[in-house]
Amino acid sequence: MSEEGDAPPDDDADGVPLIEGWMFGRLLFPLAMHEVERVPPANDDEA
């Protein structure tokens, strides 16, 4: 038996993403829409 312990992780292995891109978009969409409503456009003459 080897006393080296666990083998080092394989850097070439593909990991499973914790969150997909579409999930991230749905998570941030309400925040983005709130900012769009809050911040006036830069080219607005009325501001």
Sequence and secondary structure as in RCSB ss.txt:
>XXXX:A:sequence
MSEEGDAPPDDDADGVPLIEGWMFGRLLFPLAMHEVERVPPANDDEA
>XXXX:A:secstr
   S S    TTS    SS HHHHHHHHHHHHHHHHHHS  TT TT 
